[in-house]
Structures are given as structure tokens and as C-alpha cells.
């Protein structure tokens, strides 16, 4: 960025004794170096700001789940938790079914959750985990609708 010290500036005529002209004094060189370092520092700061913004945007886009991701997470949670519920075990025994390979619980959870979750918007799904259990049940149509859905899904398992 600065000219080499041995080479005279093209705009100033070279003095006869081989020294640089009066405009290229050590103070002027230091001032030019400070100015160049200031520009470099400014560029580095802005580069860090831009990189930080890109990283923040990427992080935020990963944190916000899409509707299919939210549905999948709820269904996976159901698949992990339902087999340990006493009601599930009692329902299987009353229908004469056995869940050795986990396919019944998967089919049940998809049946129970897919259609009610399809009715919810992206915004409602994003807030779903922060709601109380009663608010979640109300959002999904109420207790009666959920019990009816439970019976329908269990009947669909028996028909398999």
C-alpha cells in the first residue's frame, strides 16, 4: 500500500542529492502508515460484523423448526413415551394385540397426531410446547375429540 522507500514518488521531482522530497518525511510516512492501519482495522471489524451476522442468521434458522420438523418431533416423542404408559399396555391386552417390533406404537402415534397437527399453523406449533397440557388439549379439539381419536386409532390397529 505504501511505496517502497528507495523509489521516489512519481508526482514529486527527485532532488539532486538522492533524498526524497520534503513531502515524504518520517512524520508523513508514519501518518500514512497509521491511516493504512486504520483502514485495515476498519475492514477487519466490518468483516467480523458480517461473519457474525451470517452465523447468527444460520443459527436462528436452525433453531426455528419448520412445521414438518415439529410434527416429526411430536410423533417421535409419542413413539418413545407411549409404550411405557399403563393405558397403552391395557389397551393392547384388551384388544389381544402384542407390540413386539414397535410397529403398532408407530402406527398409533402417527394416527393420533398427524391429522390434529395438520390443522395447526406454523405459529401454533411453535408455541405448542410452551402451552399447559389443558391448553394443548383445547388446541387439538378438546378431551372428547382426543378420546374419540384414540378409539379410532386403536380400532385401526386391530384391523391391521
MARBA-3410 file (N, C-alpha, C, O; in Angstrom, 1 decimal):
160
0.8,-1.2,0.0,0.0,0.0,0.0,0.9,1.3,0.0,0.5,2.2,-0.7 ~ 1.9,1.2,0.7,2.9,2.4,0.7,4.0,2.1,-0.3,4.3,0.9,-0.6 ~ 4.5,3.1,-0.8,5.6,2.9,-1.8,6.9,2.5,-1.1,7.1,2.9,0.0 ~ 7.7,1.8,-1.8,9.0,1.4,-1.2,9.8,2.7,-0.9,9.7,3.7,-1.7 ~ 10.6,2.6,0.1,11.4,3.8,0.5,12.4,4.2,-0.5,12.8,5.4,-0.6
13.0,3.3,-1.3,14.0,3.6,-2.2,13.5,4.3,-3.5,14.2,5.0,-4.2 ~ 12.2,4.1,-3.8,11.7,4.7,-5.0,11.0,6.0,-4.8,10.1,6.1,-3.9 ~ 11.4,7.0,-5.5,10.8,8.4,-5.3,9.4,8.3,-5.8,9.0,7.5,-6.7 ~ 8.6,9.2,-5.3,7.2,9.3,-5.7,7.2,9.8,-7.2,8.0,10.6,-7.6 ~ 6.2,9.4,-7.9,6.1,9.8,-9.3,5.6,11.2,-9.4,5.9,11.8,-10.5
4.9,11.7,-8.4,4.4,13.1,-8.5,5.4,14.1,-8.1,5.3,15.3,-8.5 ~ 6.4,13.8,-7.3,7.4,14.8,-6.8,8.7,14.6,-7.6,9.1,13.5,-7.8 ~ 9.3,15.7,-8.0,10.5,15.5,-8.7,11.6,15.1,-7.8,11.6,15.6,-6.6 ~ 12.5,14.3,-8.2,13.6,13.8,-7.4,14.6,14.9,-7.2,15.1,15.5,-8.1 ~ 15.0,15.2,-5.9,16.0,16.2,-5.7,17.4,15.6,-6.2,17.6,14.4,-6.3
18.3,16.5,-6.3,19.6,16.1,-6.9,20.4,15.3,-6.0,21.3,14.6,-6.4 ~ 20.2,15.5,-4.6,21.1,14.8,-3.7,20.7,13.3,-3.5,21.3,12.7,-2.6 ~ 19.6,12.8,-4.1,19.2,11.5,-4.0,18.2,11.2,-2.9,17.8,10.1,-2.7 ~ 17.9,12.2,-2.1,17.0,12.1,-1.0,15.5,12.3,-1.5,15.3,12.9,-2.6 ~ 14.6,11.8,-0.7,13.2,12.1,-1.1,12.9,13.5,-0.9,13.6,14.2,-0.2
11.8,14.0,-1.5,11.4,15.3,-1.4,10.9,15.6,0.0,10.7,14.7,0.8 ~ 10.6,16.9,0.3,10.2,17.3,1.7,8.8,16.7,2.1,8.5,16.6,3.2 ~ 8.0,16.3,1.1,6.6,15.7,1.4,6.7,14.3,2.0,5.8,13.9,2.6 ~ 7.9,13.7,1.8,8.0,12.3,2.3,8.9,12.2,3.5,9.9,11.5,3.5 ~ 8.5,12.9,4.5,9.3,13.0,5.8,8.9,11.8,6.6,7.8,11.2,6.4
9.6,11.5,7.6,9.3,10.3,8.5,7.9,10.6,9.2,7.2,9.6,9.4 ~ 7.6,11.8,9.5,6.2,12.1,10.1,5.1,11.8,9.1,4.1,11.2,9.4 ~ 5.4,12.1,7.8,4.4,11.9,6.8,4.2,10.4,6.5,3.1,9.9,6.4 ~ 5.3,9.6,6.6,5.3,8.2,6.4,4.5,7.5,7.6,3.7,6.7,7.3 ~ 4.8,8.0,8.8,4.1,7.4,10.0,2.6,7.7,9.9,1.7,6.9,10.2
2.3,8.9,9.4,0.8,9.3,9.3,0.2,8.4,8.2,-1.0,8.0,8.4 ~ 0.9,8.1,7.1,0.3,7.3,6.1,0.1,5.9,6.6,-0.9,5.2,6.3 ~ 1.1,5.4,7.4,1.0,4.0,7.9,-0.1,4.0,8.9,-0.9,3.0,8.9 ~ -0.3,5.0,9.8,-1.4,5.0,10.7,-2.8,5.0,10.0,-3.7,4.3,10.3 ~ -2.8,5.7,8.9,-4.1,5.8,8.1,-4.3,4.4,7.5,-5.5,4.0,7.4
-3.3,3.8,6.9,-3.5,2.5,6.3,-3.9,1.4,7.4,-4.8,0.6,7.1 ~ -3.2,1.5,8.5,-3.6,0.5,9.6,-5.0,0.8,10.1,-5.8,-0.2,10.4 ~ -5.4,2.0,10.1,-6.8,2.3,10.5,-7.8,1.8,9.5,-8.9,1.2,9.9 ~ -7.5,1.9,8.2,-8.4,1.3,7.2,-8.4,-0.2,7.3,-9.5,-0.8,7.2 ~ -7.3,-0.9,7.5,-7.3,-2.3,7.7,-8.1,-2.7,8.9,-8.8,-3.7,8.9
-7.9,-2.0,10.0,-8.7,-2.3,11.2,-10.2,-2.2,11.0,-10.9,-3.0,11.4 ~ -10.6,-1.1,10.3,-12.0,-0.9,9.9,-12.5,-2.1,9.1,-13.6,-2.6,9.3 ~ -11.7,-2.5,8.1,-12.1,-3.6,7.3,-12.3,-4.9,8.1,-13.2,-5.6,7.9 ~ -11.3,-5.1,9.0,-11.4,-6.3,9.8,-12.6,-6.3,10.7,-13.3,-7.3,10.9 ~ -12.9,-5.1,11.3,-14.1,-5.0,12.2,-15.4,-5.3,11.4,-16.2,-6.1,11.9
-15.5,-4.7,10.2,-16.7,-5.0,9.4,-16.8,-6.4,8.9,-17.9,-7.0,8.8 ~ -15.6,-7.0,8.7,-15.6,-8.4,8.3,-16.2,-9.3,9.4,-17.0,-10.2,9.2 ~ -15.7,-9.0,10.7,-16.2,-9.8,11.8,-17.7,-9.5,12.0,-18.5,-10.4,12.4 ~ -18.2,-8.3,11.8,-19.6,-8.0,11.9,-20.4,-8.8,10.9,-21.4,-9.4,11.2 ~ -20.0,-8.8,9.7,-20.7,-9.5,8.6,-20.7,-11.0,8.9,-21.7,-11.7,8.7
-19.5,-11.6,9.3,-19.4,-13.0,9.6,-20.4,-13.3,10.7,-21.1,-14.4,10.7 ~ -20.4,-12.5,11.8,-21.2,-12.7,12.9,-22.7,-12.7,12.5,-23.5,-13.5,13.0 ~ -23.1,-11.8,11.6,-24.5,-11.8,11.2,-24.9,-13.0,10.4,-26.0,-13.6,10.6 ~ -24.0,-13.5,9.6,-24.2,-14.7,8.8,-24.4,-15.9,9.8,-25.3,-16.7,9.6 ~ -23.5,-16.0,10.8,-23.6,-17.1,11.7,-24.9,-17.0,12.6,-25.5,-18.0,12.8
-25.2,-15.8,13.0,-26.5,-15.7,13.8,-27.7,-16.0,12.9,-28.6,-16.7,13.4 ~ -27.7,-15.6,11.7,-28.8,-16.0,10.8,-28.9,-17.5,10.6,-30.0,-18.1,10.7 ~ -27.8,-18.1,10.4,-27.8,-19.6,10.3,-28.2,-20.3,11.5,-29.0,-21.2,11.5 ~ -27.8,-19.8,12.7,-28.2,-20.4,13.9,-29.7,-20.2,14.2,-30.3,-21.2,14.6 ~ -30.2,-19.0,13.9,-31.6,-18.8,14.2,-32.5,-19.6,13.2,-33.5,-20.1,13.6
-32.0,-19.8,12.0,-32.8,-20.6,11.0,-32.8,-22.0,11.4,-33.8,-22.8,11.2 ~ -31.8,-22.5,12.1,-31.8,-23.9,12.6,-32.6,-24.1,13.8,-33.2,-25.1,14.1 ~ -32.7,-23.0,14.7,-33.4,-23.1,15.9,-34.9,-23.1,15.7,-35.7,-23.8,16.4 ~ -35.4,-22.4,14.7,-36.8,-22.4,14.4,-37.2,-23.6,13.6,-36.7,-23.8,12.4 ~ -38.0,-24.4,14.1,-38.4,-25.7,13.4,-39.5,-25.4,12.4,-40.4,-24.5,12.6
-39.4,-26.1,11.3,-40.5,-26.0,10.3,-41.7,-26.9,10.8,-41.5,-27.6,11.8 ~ -42.8,-26.7,10.2,-44.0,-27.5,10.6,-43.7,-29.0,10.5,-44.1,-29.7,11.4 ~ -43.1,-29.5,9.4,-42.9,-30.9,9.3,-41.9,-31.4,10.4,-42.1,-32.5,10.9 ~ -40.9,-30.6,10.7,-40.0,-31.0,11.8,-40.7,-31.0,13.1,-40.4,-32.0,13.9 ~ -41.5,-30.1,13.4,-42.2,-30.0,14.7,-43.2,-31.3,14.8,-43.2,-31.9,15.8
-43.9,-31.6,13.7,-44.7,-32.7,13.7,-43.9,-34.0,13.9,-44.3,-34.8,14.7 ~ -42.8,-34.1,13.3,-42.0,-35.3,13.4,-41.5,-35.5,14.8,-41.4,-36.6,15.4 ~ -41.1,-34.3,15.5,-40.6,-34.4,16.8,-41.7,-34.8,17.8,-41.4,-35.6,18.7 ~ -42.9,-34.3,17.6,-44.0,-34.7,18.5,-44.4,-36.2,18.3,-44.6,-36.9,19.3 ~ -44.4,-36.7,17.1,-44.7,-38.1,16.8,-43.5,-39.0,17.4,-43.8,-40.0,18.0
-42.3,-38.6,17.3,-41.2,-39.3,17.8,-41.3,-39.4,19.3,-41.0,-40.4,20.0 ~ -41.7,-38.3,20.0,-41.8,-38.3,21.4,-42.9,-39.2,21.8,-42.8,-39.9,22.8 ~ -44.0,-39.2,21.1,-45.1,-40.2,21.4,-44.6,-41.6,21.2,-44.9,-42.5,22.1 ~ -43.9,-41.9,20.2,-43.3,-43.3,20.0,-42.4,-43.7,21.1,-42.4,-44.9,21.5 ~ -41.7,-42.8,21.7,-40.8,-43.1,22.8,-41.5,-43.2,24.1,-41.1,-44.0,25.0
-42.6,-42.5,24.3,-43.2,-42.5,25.6,-44.5,-43.4,25.8,-44.7,-43.9,26.8 ~ -45.2,-43.6,24.7,-46.5,-44.4,24.8,-46.3,-45.8,25.2,-47.1,-46.3,26.1 ~ -45.2,-46.5,24.8,-45.1,-47.9,25.2,-45.0,-48.1,26.7,-45.3,-49.2,27.2 ~ -44.6,-47.1,27.5,-44.5,-47.2,28.9,-45.7,-46.8,29.7,-45.7,-46.8,30.9 ~ -46.7,-46.3,29.0,-48.0,-45.8,29.6,-48.8,-47.0,30.0,-49.0,-47.9,29.1
-49.3,-47.1,31.2,-50.2,-48.2,31.6,-51.4,-48.4,30.7,-51.9,-49.5,30.4 ~ -52.0,-47.2,30.3,-53.2,-47.3,29.4,-52.9,-48.0,28.1,-53.7,-48.7,27.6 ~ -51.7,-47.7,27.5,-51.3,-48.4,26.3,-51.3,-49.9,26.5,-51.8,-50.6,25.6 ~ -50.6,-50.3,27.5,-50.5,-51.7,27.8,-51.9,-52.4,28.0,-52.1,-53.5,27.5 ~ -52.8,-51.7,28.7,-54.1,-52.2,29.0,-54.9,-52.3,27.7,-55.6,-53.2,27.4
-54.8,-51.2,26.8,-55.5,-51.2,25.5,-55.0,-52.3,24.6,-55.8,-53.0,24.0 ~ -53.7,-52.6,24.6,-53.2,-53.7,23.8,-53.7,-55.0,24.3,-54.2,-55.9,23.5 ~ -53.7,-55.2,25.6,-54.2,-56.5,26.1,-55.7,-56.7,25.9,-56.1,-57.8,25.6 ~ -56.5,-55.6,26.0,-57.9,-55.8,25.8,-58.3,-56.1,24.4,-59.3,-56.7,24.1 ~ -57.4,-55.7,23.4,-57.6,-55.9,22.0,-56.9,-57.2,21.5,-57.1,-57.6,20.4
-56.1,-57.8,22.4,-55.4,-59.0,22.0,-54.3,-58.8,21.1,-53.9,-59.6,20.3 ~ -53.6,-57.6,21.2,-52.5,-57.3,20.4,-51.2,-57.3,21.1,-51.2,-57.2,22.4 ~ -50.1,-57.5,20.4,-48.8,-57.5,21.0,-47.9,-56.6,20.2,-48.0,-56.6,19.0 ~ -47.1,-55.8,20.9,-46.2,-54.8,20.2,-44.8,-55.2,20.3,-44.0,-54.5,21.0 ~ -44.4,-56.3,19.7,-43.0,-56.8,19.8,-42.0,-55.9,19.0,-40.9,-55.6,19.5
-42.4,-55.5,17.8,-41.4,-54.8,17.0,-41.6,-53.3,17.0,-40.8,-52.6,16.3 ~ -42.6,-52.8,17.7,-42.7,-51.3,17.7,-43.5,-50.8,16.6,-43.7,-49.5,16.6 ~ -44.0,-51.6,15.7,-44.8,-51.1,14.5,-46.1,-50.6,15.0,-46.7,-49.6,14.4 ~ -46.7,-51.2,16.0,-48.1,-50.8,16.4,-48.0,-49.4,17.1,-48.9,-48.6,16.8 ~ -47.0,-49.2,17.9,-46.9,-47.9,18.5,-46.6,-46.8,17.5,-47.1,-45.7,17.7
-45.8,-47.1,16.5,-45.6,-46.1,15.4,-46.9,-45.8,14.7,-47.2,-44.6,14.5 ~ -47.6,-46.8,14.3,-48.9,-46.6,13.6,-49.9,-45.8,14.4,-50.6,-44.9,13.9 ~ -49.9,-46.1,15.7,-50.8,-45.5,16.6,-50.5,-44.0,16.8,-51.3,-43.1,16.7 ~ -49.2,-43.7,17.0,-48.8,-42.3,17.2,-49.0,-41.5,15.9,-49.4,-40.3,16.0 ~ -48.7,-42.0,14.8,-49.0,-41.3,13.5,-50.4,-41.0,13.4,-50.9,-39.9,13.0
-51.3,-42.0,13.7,-52.7,-41.9,13.6,-53.2,-40.8,14.6,-54.1,-40.0,14.2 ~ -52.7,-40.9,15.8,-53.2,-39.9,16.8,-52.8,-38.5,16.6,-53.5,-37.6,16.8 ~ -51.6,-38.3,16.0,-51.1,-36.9,16.0,-51.1,-36.3,14.6,-51.2,-35.0,14.5 ~ -51.0,-37.0,13.5,-50.7,-36.4,12.2,-51.9,-35.5,11.8,-51.7,-34.3,11.5 ~ -53.1,-36.0,11.9,-54.3,-35.2,11.5,-54.5,-34.0,12.4,-54.7,-32.9,11.9
-54.5,-34.1,13.7,-54.7,-32.9,14.5,-53.6,-31.9,14.3,-53.9,-30.7,14.4 ~ -52.3,-32.3,14.2,-51.2,-31.4,14.0,-51.3,-30.7,12.6,-50.8,-29.5,12.5 ~ -51.9,-31.3,11.6,-52.0,-30.7,10.3,-52.9,-29.5,10.4,-52.8,-28.6,9.6 ~ -53.9,-29.5,11.3,-54.8,-28.4,11.4,-54.2,-27.1,12.0,-54.7,-26.0,11.9 ~ -53.1,-27.3,12.7,-52.4,-26.2,13.4,-51.5,-25.4,12.4,-50.9,-26.0,11.5
-51.4,-24.1,12.7,-50.5,-23.3,11.9,-49.0,-23.5,12.4,-48.8,-24.1,13.4 ~ -48.1,-22.9,11.6,-46.7,-22.9,12.0,-46.5,-22.2,13.3,-45.7,-22.7,14.2 ~ -47.2,-21.1,13.5,-47.1,-20.3,14.7,-47.6,-21.1,15.9,-47.0,-21.1,17.0 ~ -48.7,-21.7,15.7,-49.3,-22.5,16.8,-48.4,-23.7,17.2,-48.3,-24.0,18.4 ~ -47.8,-24.3,16.2,-46.9,-25.4,16.5,-45.7,-25.0,17.2,-45.1,-25.7,18.1
-45.2,-23.8,16.9,-44.0,-23.2,17.5,-44.3,-22.9,19.0,-43.3,-23.1,19.8 ~ -45.5,-22.6,19.4,-45.8,-22.3,20.7,-46.4,-23.5,21.5,-46.6,-23.4,22.7 ~ -46.6,-24.6,20.8,-47.3,-25.7,21.4,-46.6,-26.3,22.7,-47.2,-26.6,23.6 ~ -45.3,-26.4,22.6,-44.6,-26.9,23.8,-44.6,-26.0,25.0,-44.4,-26.5,26.1 ~ -44.9,-24.7,24.8,-44.9,-23.8,25.9,-46.3,-23.7,26.6,-46.5,-23.1,27.6
-47.3,-24.4,26.0,-48.6,-24.3,26.5,-48.8,-25.3,27.6,-48.0,-26.3,27.7 ~ -49.8,-25.1,28.5,-50.1,-26.1,29.5,-50.8,-27.3,28.9,-51.3,-27.2,27.7 ~ -50.8,-28.4,29.5,-51.4,-29.6,28.9,-52.9,-29.3,28.6,-53.4,-29.8,27.5 ~ -53.6,-28.6,29.4,-55.0,-28.3,29.1,-55.1,-27.4,27.9,-56.0,-27.6,27.0 ~ -54.2,-26.4,27.7,-54.3,-25.6,26.5,-53.9,-26.4,25.3,-54.5,-26.1,24.2
-53.0,-27.3,25.4,-52.6,-28.2,24.3,-53.8,-29.0,23.8,-54.2,-29.1,22.7 ~ -54.5,-29.6,24.8,-55.7,-30.4,24.6,-56.8,-29.6,23.9,-57.4,-30.0,22.9 ~ -57.0,-28.4,24.4,-58.0,-27.5,23.8,-57.7,-27.1,22.4,-58.5,-27.1,21.5 ~ -56.4,-26.9,22.1,-55.9,-26.5,20.8,-56.1,-27.7,19.8,-56.3,-27.5,18.6 ~ -56.1,-28.9,20.3,-56.2,-30.1,19.5,-57.7,-30.6,19.3,-58.0,-31.6,18.7
-58.6,-29.8,19.9,-60.0,-30.1,19.7,-60.7,-30.5,21.0,-61.9,-30.8,21.0 ~ -60.0,-30.6,22.1,-60.6,-30.9,23.4,-60.5,-32.4,23.7,-60.0,-33.2,22.9 ~ -60.8,-32.7,25.0,-60.7,-34.1,25.5,-61.5,-35.1,24.8,-61.1,-36.2,24.5 ~ -62.8,-34.7,24.5,-63.7,-35.6,23.8,-63.2,-36.0,22.4,-63.2,-37.2,22.0 ~ -62.7,-35.0,21.7,-62.2,-35.3,20.3,-60.9,-36.2,20.4,-60.7,-37.0,19.6
-60.1,-36.0,21.4,-58.9,-36.7,21.6,-59.2,-38.2,22.0,-58.6,-39.1,21.5 ~ -60.2,-38.4,22.8,-60.6,-39.7,23.2,-61.2,-40.5,22.0,-61.0,-41.7,21.8 ~ -62.0,-39.8,21.2,-62.6,-40.3,20.0,-61.5,-40.8,19.1,-61.6,-41.9,18.5 ~ -60.5,-39.9,18.9,-59.4,-40.2,18.0,-58.6,-41.4,18.5,-58.2,-42.3,17.8 ~ -58.5,-41.5,19.9,-57.8,-42.7,20.5,-58.5,-44.0,20.1,-57.9,-45.0,19.7
-59.8,-44.0,20.3,-60.6,-45.2,19.9,-60.5,-45.5,18.5,-60.4,-46.7,18.1 ~ -60.5,-44.5,17.6,-60.4,-44.8,16.2,-59.1,-45.4,15.8,-59.0,-46.3,15.0 ~ -58.0,-44.9,16.4,-56.7,-45.3,16.1,-56.4,-46.8,16.6,-55.8,-47.6,16.0 ~ -57.0,-47.0,17.8,-56.9,-48.4,18.4,-57.7,-49.4,17.5,-57.2,-50.5,17.3 ~ -58.8,-49.0,17.0,-59.6,-49.8,16.1,-58.9,-50.1,14.8,-58.9,-51.2,14.2
-58.2,-49.0,14.3,-57.4,-49.2,13.1,-56.2,-50.2,13.3,-55.9,-50.9,12.4 ~ -55.7,-50.2,14.5,-54.6,-51.2,14.8,-55.1,-52.6,14.8,-54.5,-53.5,14.3 ~ -56.3,-52.8,15.4,-56.9,-54.1,15.4,-57.2,-54.6,14.0,-57.1,-55.8,13.7 ~ -57.6,-53.7,13.1,-57.9,-54.1,11.7,-56.7,-54.4,10.9,-56.8,-54.9,9.8 ~ -55.5,-54.2,11.4,-54.2,-54.4,10.6,-54.0,-55.9,10.5,-53.0,-56.3,9.9
END
